[in-house]
Amino acid sequence: MSTKENILEAALTLFSERGYDGTSVEQIAQAVGIKAPSLYKHFKGKEEILNAIIDSAEARYEESFGSEPSCG
């Protein structure tokens, strides 16, 4: 798993446990085993991490369920 994927996974876990506002970039970086400045090489900040998590979830949803034409 890439560092970027590890960041997203750690952030999702921390957001689930502590909430978005209760989670800092430093905590995410620590959970991944990197320093906060290194995290900024992958993402501009916490909001961009959250947006990437949402985009990933939307992509998985589309992959699983797609947008099939309705019968009717």
C-alpha positions in Angstrom: 0.0 0.0 0.0 1.3 3.4 -0.9 1.9 6.2 1.6 -1.0 8.1 0.1 -3.3 5.1 0.6 -2.0 4.7 4.2 -2.8 8.3 4.9 -6.3 7.9 3.6 -6.9 4.8 5.6 -5.5 6.3 8.8 -7.5 9.5 8.3 -10.7 7.5 7.8 -10.1 5.6 11.0 -9.3 8.7 13.0 -12.2 10.7 11.5 -14.5 7.8 12.5 -13.2 7.7 16.0 -12.6 11.4 16.8 -14.6 13.2 14.1 -13.2 15.5 11.4 -12.7 18.5 13.8 -11.2 16.3 16.5 -8.5 15.0 14.2 -5.3 16.9 13.4 -3.0 16.5 10.5 -0.3 15.7 13.0 -2.4 12.8 14.4 -2.9 11.4 10.9 0.8 11.6 10.1 1.7 10.0 13.4 -0.8 7.1 12.7 1.0 6.5 9.3 4.4 6.8 10.9 5.5 9.9 9.1 6.0 13.5 10.1 3.3 16.1 9.3 5.5 18.0 6.7 5.8 14.7 4.8 2.0 14.4 4.7 1.9 17.7 2.9 3.9 16.1 0.0 0.8 14.0 -0.7 -2.1 16.3 0.3 -2.5 20.1 0.8 -4.3 19.6 4.1 -7.0 17.8 6.0 -9.8 19.0 3.8 -8.1 17.5 0.7 -7.7 14.2 2.6 -11.4 14.2 3.4 -12.3 15.0 -0.2 -10.1 12.1 -1.4 -11.9 9.7 1.0 -15.3 10.9 -0.3 -14.2 10.6 -3.9 -12.9 7.1 -3.2 -16.2 6.0 -1.6 -18.2 7.4 -4.5 -16.0 5.6 -7.0 -16.4 2.3 -5.1 -20.2 2.9 -5.0 -20.3 3.5 -8.7 -18.2 0.4 -9.3 -20.5 -1.7 -7.2 -23.9 -0.4 -8.1 -23.3 1.8 -11.2 -26.0 3.8 -12.7 -28.2 1.3 -14.4 -31.1 2.4 -16.4 -34.4 2.3 -14.5 -37.0 -0.1 -15.4 -40.3 1.5 -15.9 
